[in-house]
């Protein structure tokens, strides 16, 4: 469990376009990259924090957790990242 106090600061760097995500067959596995759907969701949540501010959020199939991290940055009360 990771708990950040208000004194900690977390940043999220997102690609502007899914084609900017580097991938090579001999590179890292796909679960280690920010997927376009997670990136789009993250950007939407950061642009509209009122959608989740103060709410409990579960990022199902989170991969690297891009959308869940954005939810936390946007003011979600609690964020659960779930992937198998």
C-alpha positions, 0 to 999 in steps of 0.5 A: 500500500502506498500512501502519499501525504500532502507533503509529497508531490507526484507527477504524471507524464503522458504521451500526447499521442498513442504513436508516441509510445515506444514499442519494439518486439524485443523491448519491455512487455506490453504491460510495462507501457502506458496504454492509449486507453489509460492515457486518454482516461488519465487526461480526461480525469485531469481535465475534469477533476470534478468527476472524481473529486472526493470519490473512491475509484478502482482502476480495473485492469490498470497495467502501469496504473496511469488512470489510477494515478491521475485519479489520485492527482485529480482528488479522488478520496481513495484509489485502488489499482487492480490488475492480474 
